[in-house]
Amino acid sequence: MLEPNAPVEAAIEGELRLLDPEIRRSPELVGALLHADFHEFGASGRIWDRASIIATLAGETEPGARPATTSRIKGVQLAPDLVHLTFDTDNNGRRAHRSSLWRLTEKGWLLHFHQGTLYDSDAA
């Protein structure tokens, strides 16, 4: 496995912030981590854009909610301005394999694309 470098570490930090319920409840804080062209293929099968995911997260995240548990997070720098992360989440038994692309912009590292795929722990 490659040693983490500063871009990979920045992307991981951003990803973990996005999983924090206090961040998720704030449209401003979530928006500060998402690229203007953000889109997502959700674990539900839904396709999200930046505005829809910001609004949904703010409305769904309960005060005091626990963050999803992450495991097997790893990243690779694909280009000077692009990092690919893969990891798994467990949110109260709802497990998903996840993949994210983070782009370096003048505002720092921002999430450009995300995909989640549900899985059964027996099939992982």
C-alpha positions as CSV (number, residue, x, y, z in Angstrom):
1,M,0.0,0.0,0.0
2,L,1.2,3.5,-0.8
3,E,2.2,5.8,2.0
4,P,-0.4,8.5,2.4
5,N,0.6,11.9,1.1
6,A,-0.8,15.4,1.9
7,P,-3.4,15.3,-0.9
8,V,-4.7,11.9,0.2
9,E,-4.7,13.0,3.9
10,A,-6.7,16.2,2.9
11,A,-9.3,14.1,1.0
12,I,-9.7,11.7,3.9
13,E,-10.1,14.6,6.3
14,G,-12.8,16.1,4.1
15,E,-14.6,12.8,3.7
16,L,-14.6,12.2,7.5
17,R,-16.0,15.8,8.0
18,L,-18.8,15.0,5.6
19,L,-19.7,12.0,7.7
20,D,-19.9,14.1,10.9
21,P,-23.6,14.7,11.8
22,E,-22.9,18.3,13.0
23,I,-21.4,19.1,9.6
24,R,-24.2,17.3,7.7
25,R,-26.8,19.4,9.5
26,S,-25.2,22.7,8.2
27,P,-25.8,23.6,4.5
28,E,-23.0,26.0,4.7
29,L,-20.4,23.5,6.1
30,V,-21.5,20.8,3.6
31,G,-21.5,23.2,0.8
32,A,-17.9,24.3,1.6
33,L,-16.8,20.7,1.0
34,L,-18.6,20.1,-2.3
35,H,-17.3,21.0,-5.7
36,A,-19.7,23.2,-7.8
37,D,-20.1,20.3,-10.2
38,F,-20.7,17.7,-7.5
39,H,-22.8,14.6,-8.2
40,E,-23.4,11.3,-6.6
41,F,-24.8,7.9,-7.4
42,G,-26.4,7.1,-4.0
43,A,-26.5,3.7,-2.3
44,S,-30.3,4.1,-2.8
45,G,-29.9,4.3,-6.5
46,R,-30.8,7.9,-6.6
47,I,-28.7,10.4,-8.5
48,W,-27.9,13.5,-6.5
49,D,-26.6,17.0,-7.5
50,R,-25.0,19.5,-5.2
51,A,-28.2,21.4,-4.2
52,S,-30.3,18.3,-3.6
53,I,-27.7,16.5,-1.4
54,I,-27.1,19.7,0.7
55,A,-30.9,20.1,1.3
56,T,-31.4,16.5,2.1
57,L,-28.6,16.1,4.5
58,A,-29.7,19.2,6.4
59,G,-33.2,17.9,6.7
60,E,-32.4,14.3,7.6
61,T,-29.6,14.6,10.1
62,E,-30.9,14.5,13.7
63,P,-29.3,16.6,16.4
64,G,-27.0,14.3,18.4
65,A,-26.9,11.6,15.7
66,R,-23.9,9.3,15.7
67,P,-21.6,9.4,12.6
68,A,-21.4,6.3,10.4
69,T,-18.5,4.0,11.2
70,T,-15.8,4.0,8.5
71,S,-13.4,1.2,7.7
72,R,-10.9,0.2,5.1
73,I,-10.4,3.8,4.0
74,K,-7.6,4.3,1.5
75,G,-6.7,6.7,-1.2
76,V,-4.5,7.2,-4.2
77,Q,-3.5,10.5,-5.9
78,L,-4.4,10.0,-9.5
79,A,-3.1,13.4,-10.7
80,P,-1.8,16.6,-9.0
81,D,-5.4,17.8,-8.5
82,L,-7.3,14.5,-8.1
83,V,-7.5,12.0,-5.3
84,H,-9.6,8.8,-5.3
85,L,-10.8,7.4,-2.0
86,T,-12.4,4.0,-1.3
87,F,-13.9,2.9,2.0
88,D,-16.8,1.2,3.7
89,T,-19.4,2.7,6.0
90,D,-21.8,1.1,8.5
91,N,-24.7,3.3,9.6
92,N,-26.7,1.3,12.1
93,G,-26.4,-1.9,10.1
94,R,-26.8,-0.3,6.7
95,R,-23.4,-1.1,5.0
96,A,-22.0,0.5,1.9
97,H,-18.9,0.3,-0.2
98,R,-18.0,3.9,-1.1
99,S,-15.9,5.7,-3.7
100,S,-15.1,9.4,-3.9
101,L,-13.2,11.7,-6.2
102,W,-11.7,14.8,-4.6
103,R,-10.4,17.7,-6.8
104,L,-8.0,20.4,-5.8
105,T,-9.5,23.9,-6.4
106,E,-8.6,27.4,-5.4
107,K,-10.8,26.7,-2.4
108,G,-8.9,23.6,-1.4
109,W,-9.8,19.9,-1.8
110,L,-13.5,19.5,-2.7
111,L,-15.7,16.4,-3.3
112,H,-16.4,16.2,-7.0
113,F,-18.1,12.7,-7.2
114,H,-19.3,10.1,-4.8
115,Q,-20.8,6.6,-5.2
116,G,-22.2,4.3,-2.6
117,T,-23.2,0.6,-3.1
118,L,-25.1,-1.2,-0.4
119,Y,-23.8,-4.7,0.6
120,D,-24.6,-7.5,2.9
121,S,-21.8,-8.1,5.4
122,D,-21.8,-11.8,4.5
123,A,-21.0,-10.9,0.9
124,A,-18.3,-8.3,1.6
